[in-house]
Structure formats: structure tokens, C-alpha cells
């Protein structure tokens, strides 16, 4: 029978002690470490509640997983994973962490034969019972509402369990959150007991400052910045909120420390900030455009608007307009009706009247490029907007706004455009 521990401080005394435990009242290294009131859920069903912290001086390190699986060629780059964005953070900015399998397999131990015979073929022979290996991925929900999924480096986590009646610390449990778990021969994957979820029970801190947007030349046509302006981080292509503050000025909220791309809706037309040199139809531009058109995607109509090249043309970022062009509306409508759900029998490709709809969007794609062959691998993608459109309508024009570029982060402010 699995034990479930639910240690919740109760009463004023318990709450006071819990707050004292979490407050940095003494300037020691341990007290400067972020401490959070949290629940830790294990894969075997046990759960623990207490005050959570990392080793003093140590942060979490996460390698963000690439977001795109589609491949345009047979690019074989060993450093693809190394080119993914690496985050470091601590528990003070986390709301929840959820672990799920990235890779599960059974392996056997091996021994080498003929290692002492010179000239003989060296053979690797698997022996014994198979043992389980689990490599987890982690989805982190930050206090800002943003999420990131990736592989966490191995870290030791400490949980100080609090007595629910007295508020005194009972014991400190140590959990090792691993990037890879290996079992013993004969065990199953279910025998690998590991942290499955960490849920914070207090508020924590904001990840990054909310920055006022200073438009040097761009004029905001809509008073609703949340619907009229969109932001996406430049490194990880994550959408971030843009919202008017009480003073009416738009702010970009929590960018995980990254600079951003901006897009805006002007007279019903979406435009994005982009460097002018990235719109010139150079030979590299044309080569990249050819590879972009090869990507097999839900959106069948693609138009490349701009390009940014980095790392000697090995890292390519493109701005692209996409549309879902349904080739066989009769078959598509039959499929949509057959997969409709809910009380109104709706499908995402049907409007409220049951009419078939298409979508278009303004997106940014990130590729790794092989300089020798020109072939590219889609690594990540992000989207400013997705809009429904009737089948017979033309795709609305989407363009580039010079006034939305460059975007410079300075003194809690995003300076947009200008010289």
C-alpha cells in the first residue's frame, strides 16, 4: 500500500513558523536560496508537502527541446541539441513543473569479447536481464504564465517537511531530479520511482520585469494593445503578453530575459517588425525560400517574407505567411462533420454555422542549415496570430513594418524603431 503524506501547517502558530522558514532573515548562503511552499508528487503515488529549495548557489538548467519535427532534407548535425536555447532559473519563478517521458527503453548490460587477442574482431555482447532506462522531459509553468518544455540537468532538491499540528520541521527529504533514470536488471519502467510533478503553493516572484514599450515612430491605431500588438521572444519563439497598463501604455510582460519580435494589426492587416536587409532577394534568400516551401505542414500555402541569417548562414530565421488551402472541400467537410464534438457538434475547421473554414497566420520559423548542401532542418516555430477565413476569400496581405524594428531592451524599457 502506497503511503501518502499530506503535511500542511495549520493554525496561526504553524503559519508563522512556515513563513519564518521561508523568509530570508539571516544572511547565510542557505537563507539566500529561494524557498517555496510546495507539493512534490512521485511516480509511485506518494506525495510530500513542505518547504522546497535547491542546493545553495545552484540553479536549474534546462535545454529547451526543438519545437519542429518536420525535416526538409537529411541534415545530420550532431550539435542540433546544443544549439537549443539553455535556460537557468530557480524555484522563485516557477509555478509548476511536470515531468513526462521523452524516451523509454529497456537495455542490457554488455561485455567486450576478444579484447586481449590482437587482430581479432572486437565484439560487444549483451548479457543478463534487460533493465529500464527513462529520459524525462519537463514542462515548466512560470509565474508569468509562460511555459517551456525541455530536458533538465540533474539536480538535487531538498524538501523540509513541516508538522501540520506544530509547524516544526520534521525532516528534510532529498530528491535527485535526474536527466536519466536507470533501473536494475529485471526491473520494469514502473519500478523507476521519480519526481513526477512539483506544484508551488505560494505566489513566488515574477520571472522578468514588465517592460514599457516606447514606440519611436510607430503609431498605435488600436487602444487595445493586447489584440492589436503581439510579441514573440527572439531566441525561443515563445509568445508573450502585451497589455496596456493602468496609464494606457502597452507593456511586454515577462520575456524570460529575451529580446522580442513585434507584430501589429494595422487597418485589419498584420505587419511584423523585421530588418530591411532581410527582405532582399539575395541568392541565399532564394535558396532558403526553396527549402521553406518543401516543409510538409498543416498550412499548405507558404510565402516567405523575410530572413535573418546567423552563425555563418547555419542558423536561419524566417518570417512566413501561411494559409491552409483545402484542395478537396467536399471530403474535408465530410471529415469535419465526422469528427465534430460537443453539444453544438463543432469541429475546429467549421464555423458556428457548420461552414468549412480555412486559416491563415503570420509565423516565424527557425532552421539549422547545412552550408554544403543548402538543406535545412526545422528546429522551432512561433506564431503571432491565427485567423479564420472563408474558402473563397483571398489571403489578406501580410507585410513588414520598418517602424517596428529594431527592438532594443534598455532600462526596463523596449525601445522600438527610430535611429
C-alpha positions in Angstrom: 0.0 0.0 0.0 1.4 3.4 -1.0 1.9 6.0 1.6 0.6 9.5 1.0 1.9 12.2 3.2 0.0 15.4 3.4 1.9 17.7 5.8 0.1 21.1 5.8 0.8 23.6 8.6 -2.4 24.6 10.3 -3.2 27.4 12.8 -1.5 30.7 13.3 1.5 29.2 15.0 2.1 26.8 12.1 1.6 29.5 9.6 4.0 31.8 11.4 6.7 29.2 11.6 6.2 28.3 7.9 6.7 32.0 7.0 9.8 32.2 9.1 11.2 29.2 7.4 10.6 30.8 4.0 11.8 34.3 4.9 15.5 35.3 4.4 16.0 36.7 8.0 19.6 35.6 8.3 22.2 36.5 5.6 23.6 33.0 5.3 24.1 31.2 1.9 21.3 28.8 2.7 18.8 31.5 3.6 19.5 33.4 0.4 18.4 30.4 -1.6 14.8 30.7 -2.9 12.4 28.7 -0.7 8.9 27.7 -1.8 6.0 26.1 -0.1 5.3 23.2 -2.5 3.8 19.8 -3.1 6.1 17.1 -4.6 4.3 14.2 -6.4 6.2 11.0 -7.0 5.6 8.4 -9.8 4.6 5.7 -7.2 1.7 7.8 -5.9 3.3 9.2 -2.8 3.3 13.0 -2.2 5.1 15.3 0.1 4.4 18.8 1.2 6.9 21.3 2.7 9.5 24.0 2.0 11.4 23.3 -1.2 14.8 24.5 -2.2 17.9 23.7 -4.3 21.5 23.5 -3.1 22.8 27.0 -2.3 24.5 28.5 -5.3 22.9 26.1 -7.8 20.1 26.9 -10.3 18.1 24.6 -12.6 19.4 24.3 -16.1 17.1 23.4 -18.9 17.8 22.7 -22.6 14.7 23.7 -24.5 13.6 21.0 -26.8 13.2 21.8 -30.5 9.6 22.5 -31.5 9.5 21.3 -35.1 9.8 17.6 -36.2 9.3 18.3 -39.9 12.5 17.9 -42.0 13.2 19.3 -45.4 16.3 17.2 -46.0 18.6 14.7 -44.4 20.6 17.1 -42.4 22.6 15.2 -39.8 24.0 17.7 -37.3 25.3 16.3 -34.0 25.2 19.7 -32.4 21.5 20.4 -33.1 20.5 19.8 -29.5 23.4 22.0 -28.3 22.0 24.8 -30.4 18.7 24.8 -28.5 18.2 27.6 -26.0 19.5 26.9 -22.5 17.7 28.4 -19.5 18.8 28.8 -16.0 16.2 29.5 -13.3 15.4 28.8 -9.6 12.2 27.9 -7.8 11.3 31.5 -7.1 10.0 32.0 -10.6 8.2 28.6 -11.0 4.5 27.9 -10.6 4.6 24.2 -11.6 6.9 21.6 -13.1 5.5 18.4 -14.8 7.7 15.5 -15.9 6.8 13.1 -18.6 8.7 10.5 -20.7 10.9 11.8 -23.5 12.4 8.4 -24.1 11.7 5.0 -22.5 13.6 1.8 -23.3 15.0 -1.5 -22.0 18.7 -2.2 -22.3 21.1 -5.0 -21.4 24.5 -4.7 -19.9 27.3 -5.7 -22.2 30.8 -7.1 -22.2 33.5 -7.0 -24.7 34.9 -10.2 -26.3 38.3 -10.8 -27.8 39.7 -7.7 -26.2 43.0 -9.5 -25.4 43.5 -11.0 -28.9 45.4 -8.7 -31.1 44.0 -8.6 -34.6 40.8 -10.3 -33.6 37.4 -8.7 -34.2 36.2 -7.0 -31.0 32.6 -7.9 -30.3 30.1 -6.3 -27.9 27.7 -8.9 -26.4 24.6 -8.0 -24.4 24.2 -10.2 -21.4 21.7 -10.7 -18.5 18.2 -9.4 -18.0 17.1 -6.1 -19.5 16.9 -3.0 -17.3 14.7 0.1 -17.7 16.0 3.5 -18.8 13.9 6.6 -18.6 14.8 10.0 -20.0 12.2 12.6 -18.9 11.3 15.9 -20.3 9.9 18.7 -18.1 7.2 21.3 -18.8 7.7 24.3 -16.7 4.9 26.8 -16.0 6.4 30.1 -14.8 4.6 32.6 -12.6 4.3 34.8 -15.6 2.0 32.2 -17.3 4.7 31.2 -19.9 5.6 27.6 -20.4 8.8 26.0 -21.6 9.5 22.3 -22.3 12.9 20.8 -22.2 15.4 18.5 -20.6 16.5 19.4 -17.1 20.1 18.8 -16.0 20.4 16.5 -12.9 19.8 18.5 -9.7 19.4 17.7 -6.0 16.2 19.1 -4.5 15.6 19.4 -0.7 12.1 19.4 0.9 11.8 20.4 4.6 8.6 18.6 5.7 6.6 20.6 8.3 4.5 19.0 11.0 0.8 20.1 10.4 0.0 20.5 14.1 3.1 22.3 15.5 4.6 23.8 12.4 8.0 22.4 13.4 10.3 20.9 10.7 10.2 17.1 11.0 12.8 16.0 8.5 14.4 17.1 5.2 14.0 14.7 2.3 16.4 14.7 -0.6 15.2 14.1 -4.1 17.5 13.8 -7.1 15.8 15.0 -10.3 17.8 13.3 -13.0 18.1 13.8 -16.7 18.2 10.0 -17.0 17.0 7.2 -14.6 18.3 3.7 -14.9 17.0 0.7 -13.1 18.3 -2.7 -12.2 18.3 -5.8 -14.4 14.8 -7.4 -14.2 13.0 -4.2 -13.1 10.4 -2.5 -15.2 9.9 1.1 -16.0 7.2 1.3 -13.3 9.9 0.5 -10.7 11.8 3.7 -11.5 10.4 6.0 -8.8 11.0 9.6 -9.8 9.6 13.1 -9.3 6.5 13.4 -11.5 5.2 16.9 -10.6 6.2 19.9 -8.4 3.4 22.3 -7.6 4.1 25.5 -5.8 1.5 26.6 -3.1 2.7 30.2 -2.7 3.0 33.1 -5.1 6.7 33.3 -5.8 8.3 36.0 -7.9 8.0 37.4 -11.4 10.5 35.9 -13.9 11.3 39.2 -15.6 10.4 42.8 -15.4 7.3 44.0 -17.3 8.7 46.5 -19.8 7.1 49.7 -21.1 7.1 49.8 -24.9 8.5 53.0 -26.3 7.4 53.3 -30.0 9.7 55.9 -31.5 7.9 56.2 -34.8 5.1 53.6 -35.0 1.6 54.8 -34.3 -0.8 52.5 -32.4 -4.1 52.6 -34.2 -5.9 50.4 -31.7 -6.3 51.3 -28.0 -6.4 47.6 -27.2 -2.7 46.6 -27.2 -3.5 43.0 -26.2 -5.3 42.4 -29.5 -3.5 45.0 -31.7 0.1 44.2 -30.8 1.8 40.8 -30.4 5.2 39.9 -29.1 7.4 36.8 -29.5 10.8 36.1 -28.0 13.7 36.2 -30.5 15.6 33.1 -29.1 12.9 30.6 -28.2 9.9 32.0 -30.3 7.6 32.0 -27.3 4.5 34.2 -27.3 4.5 36.8 -24.5 1.7 39.0 -23.4 1.3 42.6 -24.5 -1.2 44.5 -22.4 -2.0 48.1 -21.6 -1.1 49.2 -18.2 -3.2 51.5 -16.0 -1.5 54.5 -17.6 -2.7 53.3 -21.0 0.9 52.5 -22.2 1.5 49.0 -23.6 3.8 46.7 -21.7 5.5 43.5 -22.7 5.2 41.0 -19.9 7.9 38.6 -18.9 10.1 37.6 -21.8 12.4 35.2 -19.9 15.1 37.7 -20.4 15.0 37.6 -24.2 14.5 40.4 -26.7 11.4 40.2 -28.8 9.9 40.4 -32.3 6.8 42.5 -32.6 3.8 42.4 -34.9 0.8 44.7 -35.0 -2.6 44.9 -36.7 -2.9 48.0 -38.8 -6.3 48.6 -40.5 -7.0 44.8 -40.3 -3.6 43.9 -41.8 -0.9 42.2 -39.8 2.6 43.5 -40.1 5.8 42.5 -38.3 9.0 44.3 -37.4 11.9 42.9 -39.4 15.3 44.2 -40.6 15.1 45.7 -44.1 18.2 43.8 -45.3 16.4 40.5 -44.5 13.8 41.2 -47.2 16.3 41.5 -50.1 16.0 38.6 -52.6 19.7 37.6 -52.5 20.9 34.1 -53.7 20.8 32.9 -50.0 17.2 34.3 -49.7 16.1 32.3 -52.8 17.9 29.2 -51.6 16.2 29.4 -48.2 12.8 30.1 -49.8 13.1 26.9 -51.8 13.7 24.9 -48.7 10.9 26.6 -46.8 8.4 25.5 -49.5 9.4 21.9 -49.0 8.3 21.8 -45.4 5.3 19.4 -45.0 2.9 21.4 -42.8 -0.8 21.7 -42.0 -0.6 25.0 -43.8 -0.2 24.2 -47.5 0.3 27.7 -48.9 3.5 29.5 -47.8 5.0 32.8 -48.6 8.4 33.8 -47.2 8.5 37.5 -46.3 11.9 37.9 -44.6 15.0 36.1 -43.4 17.7 36.6 -40.7 20.9 34.7 -41.1 23.3 34.0 -38.2 26.3 31.7 -37.4 27.7 31.9 -41.0 24.3 31.1 -42.6 23.9 27.9 -40.4 21.1 29.4 -38.3 18.2 30.8 -40.4 15.2 32.6 -39.0 12.3 33.3 -41.5 9.1 35.3 -41.3 6.4 33.4 -43.2 2.8 33.9 -44.2 0.9 30.6 -44.1 -2.6 29.5 -45.3 -4.5 26.3 -45.1 -5.6 25.8 -48.7 -8.2 22.9 -48.7 -7.8 21.1 -52.0 -11.0 18.9 -51.7 -13.7 20.9 -49.7 -16.3 18.1 -50.1 -14.0 15.5 -48.5 -12.8 18.0 -45.9 -16.3 19.0 -44.8 -17.3 15.3 -44.5 -14.2 14.7 -42.3 -15.0 17.8 -40.2 -18.6 16.6 -39.6 -17.4 13.1 -38.8 -15.0 14.4 -36.1 -17.4 17.1 -34.7 -17.8 17.1 -30.9 -19.6 18.9 -28.1 -23.3 19.9 -27.7 -23.1 22.0 -30.9 -21.3 19.3 -32.9 -18.4 21.6 -33.8 -15.1 20.9 -35.5 -12.2 23.4 -35.4 -12.4 23.8 -39.3 -16.1 24.7 -39.1 -17.7 28.0 -38.1 -20.8 28.3 -35.9 -23.0 27.7 -39.0 -21.2 24.5 -39.9 -19.5 26.1 -42.9 -16.0 24.9 -43.7 -13.2 27.5 -42.9 -9.5 27.9 -43.7 -6.9 29.5 -41.5 -4.0 31.9 -42.2 -1.3 33.0 -39.9 1.9 35.1 -39.5 4.7 32.9 -38.1 8.4 32.7 -37.5 10.3 29.5 -38.2 13.9 28.7 -37.1 16.1 26.4 -39.1 19.5 24.8 -38.9 21.1 24.9 -42.4 23.8 22.7 -43.9 26.1 25.1 -45.8 27.4 22.4 -48.2 24.0 21.1 -49.4 21.7 24.0 -48.5 19.4 21.6 -46.9 17.6 22.8 -43.7 16.0 21.2 -40.6 13.1 23.0 -39.0 14.0 23.4 -35.3 11.4 25.7 -33.8 8.4 27.8 -34.7 6.3 30.5 -33.2 3.1 32.3 -34.3 1.8 35.9 -33.9 -1.8 35.1 -34.9 -4.1 32.6 -36.4 -7.2 33.9 -38.2 -10.2 32.1 -39.8 -11.1 32.8 -43.4 -13.7 31.6 -45.8 -12.6 29.4 -48.6 -13.4 31.8 -51.4 -11.7 34.8 -49.8 -8.2 35.9 -50.9 -5.4 35.6 -48.3 -5.1 39.1 -46.7 -1.9 40.8 -47.3 0.7 40.5 -44.5 3.7 42.6 -44.5 6.7 44.1 -42.8 6.7 47.4 -40.8 10.1 49.2 -40.7 8.8 51.2 -37.7 8.7 48.0 -35.6 12.4 47.4 -36.0 14.8 47.3 -34.3 13.7 46.4 -30.8 16.2 47.4 -28.1 15.9 46.4 -24.4 17.2 49.2 -22.2 16.5 50.3 -18.6 13.2 48.4 -18.1 12.0 49.6 -21.5 11.6 48.3 -25.0 12.7 50.9 -27.5 11.1 50.2 -30.9 12.2 51.8 -34.1 14.0 55.1 -34.6 17.7 55.6 -35.0 
